Amino acid sequence: MTEFTVWAPEAARVRLRLAGDADAADHEMRPEPGGWWRVEVPGAGPGTDYAFVLGDDDRALPDPRSPWQPAGVHGPSRRYDHAAHRWGDAGWTGRQLPGSILYELHIGTFTPEGTFDAAIERLDHLVDLGVDLVELLPVNAFNGEHNWGYDGVCWFAPHEPYGGPDGLKRFVDAAHAKGLGVILDVVYNHFGPSGAYAPMFAPYLTERSNTWGRTVNLDGPHSDEVRRYIVDSIVMWLRDYHVDGLRLDAVHAMPDTRATHLLEEVAVAVEALSTRLGRPLSLIAESDLNDPRLVTPREAGGYGLHAQWNDDAHHALHTLLTGERQGYYADFGSLECLAQVLTGGFFHAGTWSSFRQRSHGRPVDRQRVPGHRFVAYLQNHDQIGNRATGDRISATLSPALLRVGATLLLTGPFTPMLFMGEEWAASTPWQFFTSHPEPELATAVAAGRRREFAAHGWPPGDVPDPQDRQTFVRSRLDWAELDKPEHRRMHEFYRRLIALRKSDPDLSDPRLDAVDVRHGDQFLVMRRGERMVVANLAGRPQRITLPGVARRVLLTTEEGVSVTRDRIELPPESAAVVAL
């Protein structure tokens, strides 16, 4: 007997429909306490396609907890046996977040083929670079073939064009075999605009809304099962797919007024699973609240997450290097700003935000909260893809300034993350692309994108059509660039810089209160124990006095660096790491 269950608390009748036998009658499901429906069917094992029928409506709907959608999000669900995969990672002990370097990639554009199996062929590149954890943009099923992944509607099923459930397991297995951990980006703050059938079964959504649609019901009637739905999905990715952590998208868009916040509930469940599995499991939040409670341990009254993305670190570096000050960059751009971030975690820490027109954030306890709880980056999918043309920072900066930025990122106290291709200054853009099959939705998305950027001063004609397949094709990495001297030089620099960080305890020390930053006229000196990181952002050579006597130079971004006792002379747009 195979058991089928579904939660539909407001339905008067639910039937199970098995695909492949048009003459067979639907199976009536019996109601059970809590709004669940259940039925046992003989012989409907793994590989069986099925759907549910609600009330007197004859539409066949996919399972809200479907593990596999081989015919797309509108098609039937398919039974899947997680125990059938023969894992090869029995000796895998995991990768903890402290001390690690993350690498964010999108399966659909990381390789020309855009599949899990094709990405496996590039894992050696990441090992050689020095990466520890590979962070995949969302891979759960969405409507259409290609998409960033944030329009997902099936929170338990890997996207079929990427390779489906088996493909994801092969990728994780291969990554573990090479010593790489895997982080999945997951989205629980909204459902995508097409193929979201779960809200037809139960009150998964509220009447409130966020940027992307109606918010998820975390604190209203029936919210116990909605929260369980999310927690079960989280546990499933970590347990059944052997992934090493999750990046929780936009948790600030998940309003929850209950005494125990969902994030704390998730942290408790993941801690229990980690204990049972005997390997570290990481939870990383994306949040624009600048609230240290997210990464404060539960024992100290926090939510107990392991890290959060730190946009302040990105904004401080980006504005200083590029000179951009529009929109949410307005308050950033000074050396004082970068110094505050490097020593205190946040820039907005209970301070006035001109972009928000209010005070924002809360200070980080520098003595108690380690820097590794903040993921920092020069680039990520949002900060590139949410520019009108999807241009990378390498399209704006000189290679020399790119190396300065990388040095400040990878010698700082945070957990550094790279975006795919950053390590060789990839010239390919990463643009916003969709493949909605519905013409009206496609038109609405394209028009909305143009309006959004027009409000920020970009001419509508400069904004690529998300539905144009060439927008997606342009966003694929060009691996042939690694054979070109200028890209090869940048790649080699990243390799040396990462190797230095990993080999030098001072440069990976996460203690925020141990970081000291001094700055002057377009230069900055960051002390990291017995190491000094010196950056000259000027277009001219500079002689900079060090707070100590330099013994040797460990790394330079450009030739022509000279040191005389407590003074260092740097060429224009350059940086150096020296030992005291």
N, C-alpha and C positions, 0 to 999 in steps of 0.2 A: 504494500500500500504506500502511496505517496500522498503526503499531506499538503494542502494548499490553504493558506490563510491570507486574510486582508483586513485592514482596519477601515470600516465605513460606518461610523456611529450613527449617522442620520439616515441611512438607507433602510427602506422597508423590505428589500429583497436584493440578494446578490447571487449571481450565478457564475460558475466557472465554465469557460468555453475552451475546449482543446482544439487546436488548429490541425488541419490535415484530414479531418473526417467531417465533410459537409452534412452527412446524413445523421450524425450522432446528435443526440439531444444534449443541451446544456446540463451541467450538474448543479443542482440546487445546493447552496451552501447553508449551513445552519448557524443561526446567531448565537453568540456566546457573550458572557459578561464583558463590559468595557468597550462594546462596539465592534468586537472582532467577529469575523465570519470564518467558518472552517468547513473543509470537506476532504475526505480521503478517496483517492482514485487508484485502482489497481493498474500497474504497468506504466504509469506516467513518470518515468524516471528521467535522468539527465538527458538533455537534448529535446525534450518535449516542449513544443510551443503552446502557449496558453494566454488567455486574457480573461478579464472579468467583465460582467454585464451588470449594470446597476439599475434597480427598479424595473420599470417597464420600457426603458430606453434600450433599444437593441444594439447600440454601439458596443463594439468590443474594445475595451480599454486595457492598456498595458499595466502591469503590476507596479504600484508606487515603490516597491522594494525589489524591482526586477534586477537580477544579477547580470542579465545579458540581453541586449537589444540588437540582434544580428540584422534585422530588416529596418533599422532606424527607430527613432523615438516614437513614431506613430504606429509601428508594427507590433506584432505580438511579442510577449516576453518569452524567454527560453530558460528552462531549468538548467542549472549549472552545478557541477560537482566540484567543489573546491578541493576535495581530498584526492582528486584524480591526478593533479599535477605532481610530478616527481621532482621535488625540490633538491637542489644541489648545494644548499647553503647551510647545512647542518652545523658547520663549524663557525658560522657567522656570529660574532659577539656584539655587533652594532657599532655605531659611531656616535659619540656624544657631541653635542653642539659646541661646548667650550673648546677652543683651539682649532675648530674646523674652518675651512673655507668653502663657501657655497657657490654653486654655479647654476644660474637660472636658465632653463631652456624650454622651448616650445616644440613639442614632438613634430607638429606639422610643418615647421619651417627650419628645423635643425638640420635636416638632410633633404635632398631633392625628392626622395621617396615619401618622406613624411610619415614614417611608421616606427613602432617600437623596435622592430628587428633592424631597420636601417640605422637607428640611433645606437644600437649595440655596437655596430662597426666603428663608431667614433669614440667609444669609451676609453680606448688607449690614449687618445689625445688628452682627455681630461686627467687621466692618471699621470701622464708625463708632465702636465701643467702643474700638478700639485693639489688638485681639488680633492675634497673629502666627501662632500655631500652634493648630490645632483638634485636640484629642485625643479620639478616638472610643473609647468603651467597646467591648469585643470585638464584632466583626461576623461572625466565622466561624460556620458553621452549627451550630445546636443543635436539640435536639428540642423541638417545640412552636412556637407563634407568637411569644410574648413571654417575655423572660427578661433578666436582667442581662447575660448573654453569657458568664459564667464557667463554664457547663456545656457549652461547645463540644466537639464530637467530630470535626469535619472541619477540619483545620488548614490547608487550602488553598482552601476554598470559602466565599465570602461568603453570608450568610444570605438565603435566597430571599425571605421576606416583606419584607425591607428593600429589595429590588430586585436581588438577585443580583450576579453579576460586573459586568454592564454598569452597573448602578446605582451601584456603588462607584466605577467609573471615571468616570462622569459627575460624581459628587460631587467627586472629587479634581481633575478637570479644571476644574470651576467654581470650586473654592477657589483653585487656582493662578491662574486668570484674575483673581481679585480680590486677589491678593497674599498669600493665606493658605496656610501649609503645613499638612500633615495628619500627625498621629501616630496610629498604631493601637495599641490595647491588645491584647496577645496573651498567651495562656495556654499554657504548655508544662510545667506542673508536675503536671497530672493530666488525665484525660479525664472528660467529663461522665457522669452515671449512666445515660443512655439513648442508644443509637445509637452506642456506641463499638465499632466493628467492627475497628479496627486491631489490637487485642490478640489477635483470633482468627487473624490472619495470622502474627504473629511476636511475640517476647518484648519488646514495647514497655514492659512494666511489670515491677516487682519485687514481692517479697512484703512489702516495707516499705510504710508508709502515712503520709500526712500528713492534714491536717484534712479534705480533700475526697475521699480515696480512696487507692488504691495509687500509689506514686511511679513516675516514669518511669525507665526503665533507662538510666542515663547511664554506668555504670561496670562493669556485669556482662558476662557472655558475650553476644555479638551487639550490644553497645552502640555499636560503630562505626557501624552502619547506623541505629540509633535517633538518634544525634547528627546524622548526615547528614540524617535526616528533618526534624529541627528546623531545622538550618542552611538546608536547601533551602526550607523554608517561610518563614523570615525573609527570605531573598534574594528569594523570589518576591513577597512583599508590596511590597518596596522597588523591585524592578525592573519587575515586570509591572503593578503598580497605581500606580506613580509616587509612593508615599507617601514622606514625608520623615523618618520615624523610627518607632520602635516603643517602647512601654512594656511591659517584660517583667514579667508578674505574678508576685509572690511567689517570687522567685528563691531565697529561703532555704529553700523547700520542694522544692528540686531538689538532693538530695545527690549529690555527685560527688567521688570519692576519687582520680581520675586526676591525673597530674602536670600536665597542661594542663586547667584547668577549662573546662567548656563555655562559660562566659561569655567567657573569653578567646578561645576558638575562634570564637565568634560575632563578637566585636569585630574579629578579623583578617579574617573574610569580609566584614563590612560595610565595613571600611576599604578593602579591595580594590575592592568595588563602587562605593563613593563616588568613588574615584580614577578608575575607568573611566567613570562617569556624569558626572563633573565638577560635582557638587553635594554639599553637606553632607548627611549622613545621621546621625541621632541615635539612640542607644540609651539608654533610661532604665529603670533597674531599680526595682522595688518590693522593698524588703528591710527586715526588722526587726532586722538584725544590727548596725546602726550600725558597719559596717566600711568605713573609707575606701578599702580596697584595691579595692573595686568601681569607684570613680571615679578611681583613680590610674592614670596612663598606663602602658602596658605597658613603656615604656622605663625606668620607675622601679619595675618589679616588680609593678604592679597588673594588673587585668583589662582596663583600657582602655575602660570604659563612659563615656558622656558625662555622665551625671547619675543621681541616684537620688531617689526620693521621700523627704521628710524628715518623718516623723511627729512627731519631737521638736518641730519648729517649730509644727506644728498643735497639739500637746498644750499647749505653753507658752502659746500665744495663747488657745486655747479655755478652758483652766482659769482663766487670769487674768481673762478677760472674763465667764465664766459662774459661776465659783465651784464648778463640779463637780469632785469629787475621787474618784469611785468607780472601781473596777477599775484599768486601766492609767494612769489619770490621777493616781493617789495621790501620786506623787513630784513632780508639777508644780503650778503655780499661783502661784508667787511671782515677784516682779519680778527677784530674783536669777536664777531659772531662765530667764526670758526673756532677760535680759542675757547669760547664758552661751551660749544658743542663737544669738543675733544676732552674737556675736563669735567663737564657736567651732564653729558648725555643729550639733553634737550636745549634748544635755544629759547623756545617759548615755554617757560616754566612758571606760569602764573603772571606772565608779562603781557603787555598790550600787543594784539595782533591787528595790524592795519587792514589786512585782507578780510578778517572776520569782524572787524569793528567791535572787538571786545577783548577782555583778558583771556588768555588761553594757556592750558597746561598746568603742570604742577612740578615742583623741583624733585629731582632724583637725589636720594640719599647717597652721596658719593662714597661714603665709607662702608655702606652695607650692600649696595646694589652693584654687581660687577658689570663692566662694559660688555662682556660677551652676551649679555641679555639684550643687546641692541644690534640688529642686523643693519649694516651700513653698506652703501653702494654709490658708485659714480653714475651708474645707469641701471635701469630695470625696465620691465615691459611697459609699465605705466609711464615712466618719465620719458621714454622714447616714443612709444606708440600713441600717447595722448598729445603729441605735438602734431600740428596740422599735416606735415609731410612725413612724419615718422623718422626724422633725421636724427642720427646718433650724434653724440658729442664730438666724435671724430670728424664730422662734417664741418664743425665750427672751429675747433682748436687745432693748433699746431701739434705735430707729434711730440715736440718737446714739452708742451704744457700737459698733454695727455699723460706723459710719464711722471710729471710732477703730481698730477692728481692721483694717479695710481699709487705713488709712493706714500702720499698722505693717507690714503685709504688703507693700504696694506701694512702700514706701520702703526696705525692707531689702535686704541684699546677695544674696539668693537669687533663683532663677528663680520668679516668682510664677505660680500657677495658680488660675483661678476655676472654680467648678462652675456649670453652666448655671442661669441665673436668679438667681444670687447678686448680679449687678450691679444688679438692681432689687428685692432683698429679696423674692424670690418667696415667696408664702404656701403654695404647693402642697408637700406632703411629697414625699419620694422614698423609697418603701418597698420592701421586698424582695418581688418578685413572680416567679412561675413559671407555666408552662402545660404541665406534664407531662401527656401524654395517658393515661399508665398510672395507674389509680386507686390502686394500692398504693404507687407512688412518690410520688404527690401527697399521700397520707395521711401517709406517713413524713416528708416534708419539712415539712409543716405541724406535725406533732407535735414534730419535732426543733427547729423554730424556737421553739415555745412553751417547751420544756424549757430551751433555751439562755437565754432571757430570764428565765425564772423563777429561774434560778440567779443572776441579777444583780438580782433584787428586783422585776421587773415582774410584775404580775398577768397570768396567762395570757390573760384576757379582753381585755387591752389590745393584744395582739399581733395584727395583721391576718393573715388567712389568705392566704398567698402565692398560693394557687390561685384565690382569688376574683378574677374579672376586674376588679371595682371597685378592688381594691388597685393594679392596673396603671393603671387609668383615673385614679385620684386622683393618680398620680405624674406625669402629663403636665403640662408647663408651661402656664400660662394667660397667653398673650401679651396678652390684653386688660388685664392689670394694668398694663402700661406706660402706659395712658391715665389711670391714677389718680394724683392729685397726689403722694401719699406715695411711690409706687413710681417715678414719674417723677423726683422729686427725688433719690432714691438712685441711679438710673441716671445722671443728669447728674453727680452727684458722682464716681462711678466713672470717667466719661469724663474729667473734669478731672484726677483723680488720676493716671490712666494717662498722659494727655498730659504732665503735669508730669514723671513719671518718665522718659518717653522724651525729653523736651527738655532734661533736666538731667543732665549726665554724673556729677555727684556722687551722684545718687540711684540710678543704675544701676551704680555702681562695685562690682565683685564681690569686691574684696579684703577678706577677713575681718579681716586684721590692721590695716586702716585704719578699722574700725568701733570707736567708743568709746561706751559706754553708762554713764550714771549714773542713779541712781534714789533716790527718797526715799519719803515717805509718800503712797502711791497715785499717784505720778507717775514718769515716765520721760523721760530726755533721751538721744536717740541722735544722735551727731555723724557726719555723712557728708560729709567734706571741709569745704567752706565752707557746708554746710547743717546745720540743726538740726531734728530731728523731736521735738516735745515732746507728750507725751500725759498728760492728766489723767484718771485712772480713777475719781476720787472723785465722790460725788454732791453736791459743793460746789465753789464757785470756788476756785482756787488761784493764788497768785503764786509763780512758779518762777524761780530765778536761773539764768541761762545762763552757760556757760563762754566768754563772748565777747560783743561788742556786736552786737546785731541791726541790720541795715541796712533790711530790709523783710520783710514777711510775704508768702509765696508762695502759701499755701493754708491755709484753716481749715475745720474740719468744722462749726463752729457760729459764729453771729454773736456779737459781744461780746468778741473777743480784742483785747487792747491790749498794746503793747510800749513799754517805757521803757528805753533803752540795753541793759543786760544783764539785764533782768527782763521776764518775760512773764506776763500774767494771763489764765488760761484759765477759761471757764465750766465748769460740771459736765460730766463725760463728753464731753470734747472733745480735739482735737488740732490742732496747727498745724505747718506747715513754714516755717522762717524762713531767710533768707540772712544770713550774717555778713559 
